[in-house]
Amino acid sequence: MKLSLPQIAKLVDGEIVGDPDKIICSAAPFEYATKDQITFAQSAKFLKKIDETNAGAILVPELCKGEKTLVVVKDPKLAFAKVMQQLYPPVKPENNVSSSAHIGNNMVCGDNVSIGPFVVISDNVTIGDRVILHPGVFLGDNVKIGNDVVIWPNVTIYDRCSIGNRVIIHAGTVIGSDGFGFVPEGDIYHKMPQTGIVQIDDDVEIGPLNAIDRATFGKTRIKKGVKTDNLVHIAHNVTVGENSVLAGQSGVAGSTSIGKHCVFAGQAGIGDHLSIGDNVTIGPKSGVLQDVPDNTIVSGIPVMPHRIWLRVQRMLPKLPELKKMITDLEKRLSKIEKKPD
């Protein structure tokens, strides 16, 4: 797809500086962009190198010296993302039902739906308009799918789970499998039946190979605008607040409540029955074992305020030297104590 520079400026609410007649065919990184491509420069490092790029147009946060064609915007990276969405629209399959798909009883299906090969749709499933089910998707009994949903290959959605509008679920994810509920009796474990559901609200994107467990009672809920990366696990009865982001290999144990606008870095581990406030950031490989209040940044195992964690990390390489110093001081003190008064 091609865009004129005035179209791009209108899309991103930007101001053109330079040649307004340029036509942009694609996007590229700063170092590799060519004359018919657009790129962006946001940090001082790249703004100083404006003259070194061959891009046809550059999204920038401020007017820069030189002869390059610029589009001045408030947030170049955000503007770049919006431009890329227009330059690279998703390729949609034809709106039809594959002859190899299995359709159960009493399916309610909206308009312009694509159902790929080897999709299995169980009984009493409701599917909205403009839904795409890629090959190998499984929908259990009484599943509800909203409008404009894309479900990529080999996703499994168990019975009675609910998916909102404009949701994207990437390949291999499992939604609504049993929560990890077992009760010990001596040396054996009895399974606690998991009778709840998973509810995923509007505008959520779930990464590949996620596992989101159904609730023991009630619902596990992923609220509006949440985004998860690859290999994220969300246990039974967890609530993830609006517009929170969970990076790869994050895990949240059962019955924990997560606020809105939270950011979990890779491999963050959250204990069970905890309350994580709004606007919380949890650093990579952190272990959260207690509640975290609003507007907090924490890191470490167990977690501590991020600034303290940074000081601890700087201190760790010095521990052998400090140990040697303390040992020497102990020896000197011991000699002093042995001397007569």
PyMOL commands that set and color helices and strands:
alter all, ss='L'
color gray80, all
select helices_A, chain A and resi 5-12+44-47+50-52+76-87+306-338
alter helices_A, ss='H'
color red, helices_A
select strands_A, chain A and resi 3-4+15-17+23-24+26-27+37-40+57-60+70-72+102-103+108-109+114-115+120-121+126-127+132-133+138-139+144-145+150-151+156-157+162-163+168-169+174-177+182-185+188-191+197-200+205-206+211-213+219-222+227-228+233-234+239-240+245-246+251-252+257-258+263-264+269-270+275-276+281-282+287-288+297-299+304-305
alter strands_A, ss='S'
color yellow, strands_A
deselect
rebuild
show_as cartoon
